[in-house]
Amino acid sequence: MKYAWLAAQGNAYSLTEMCDVLDVGINANRDWKRGAKPDRKRRSNSPVFQVKPGPTA
């Protein structure tokens, strides 16, 4: 959603200022424009950790 908002703003503000406010990297924004998935979405598809079942009583 952030990337779409950046694209909609066009030249109203500088890209650097908008990325700083939204806490988005400029390169991530450029990657999104080329069709890449943002890092956050790429990472969310893989488990961060694995929960092991505890001992049974």
BELNORZI-V485895 format. One record per pair of residues at least 4 apart in sequence whose ideal C-beta (glycine too) atoms are under 8 Angstrom apart, sorted by the first residue. I is the first residue (numbers start at 1). J is the second residue. Records with the same first field share a line. If there is no record, write none. Layout:
I=J + J
This chain:
1=5
2=6 + 22 + 24
3=7 + 24 + 28 + 29 + 32 + 33 + 38
4=8
5=9 + 22
6=15 + 18 + 19 + 22 + 24 + 29
7=33
9=13 + 18
13=17 + 18
14=18
15=19 + 26 + 29
16=20 + 26
17=21
18=22 + 24
19=23 + 24 + 25 + 26 + 29
24=28 + 29
25=29
26=30
27=31
28=32 + 38 + 39
29=33
30=34
31=36 + 38
32=36 + 38
37=41 + 42
38=42
39=43
40=44
41=45
43=48
